[in-house]
Amino acid sequence: SLAEKMFDVEKEIEKTTASIRKCTEAEQKVIDKTAAVVKKLEESGNKFEKTGDKINKVGNKITLGVTTPVIAAGAAIYKYSSDLTEAENETKEVFKNMSGDVLAWSETSLDKMGMARSTALDAVSLYGGMATAMGLTRKKATDMSKSLTELSVDLASFHNTSLDQASTALKSIFTGETETLKNYGIVMTEANLKAYALSQGIKTNYTEMTQAEKVQLRYNFVLNASKDAIGDYERN
């Protein structure tokens, strides 16, 4: 009958409605769970953001208060290391088979001369290059260059001048220029060199000497004239 058919339809509608309700409830649970997760993520995000701000602020303080000088010190150390490496390479090139002797000598430059190792190597290599260019053997150039580097420190200390001034004056041994040496009480005229050569039993006329012989004579003359200053840095 029609009533029975209507009853059956209503039952089907109720079943369908119940099924839809169940699906809706399940979906709602998923939605709720998703919303809860999102909320937690948002809360965590806020915390991380706040923490990040704090870290940035602390980082800025560290950078300004600590990191900057540390970086500066690191840069200075790197530069010194780089300069020292270059100085060592130059020393090896100038002194060749005698470079080991010079490098070992430079290890104590700070204690003996108050001179940084890289500075000492630069100075000794400059003298060494000039000495070998004038015809001196590697052995003589090595001994002379180390001695002149040490003497430059003593002259600067004894006469209260800068190390650069003393170093410039001692280059006169190779160039023959005499004016700068006068600041240290050394009058290295040709007449004085000839007289000194005779006093040392050297019979070769100064004008007939080779460049290497002239350099050796000037060197000995300057050492003799500087005997009061030698060792002054260490004494004082």
Secondary structure, 3 states (H helix, E strand, C coil): CHHHHHHHHHHHHHHHHHHHHHHHHHHHHHHHHHHHHHHHHHHHHHHHHHHHHHHHHHHHHHHHHHHHHHHHHHHHHHHHHHHHHHHHHHHHHHHHHHHHHHHHHHCCHHHHHCCCHHHHHHHHHHHHHHHHHCCCCHHHHHHHHHHHHHHHHHHHHHHCCCHHHHHHHHCHHHHCCCCHHHHHCCCCCHHHHHHHHHHCCCCCCHHHCCHHHHHHHHHHHHHHHCCCCCCHHHHC
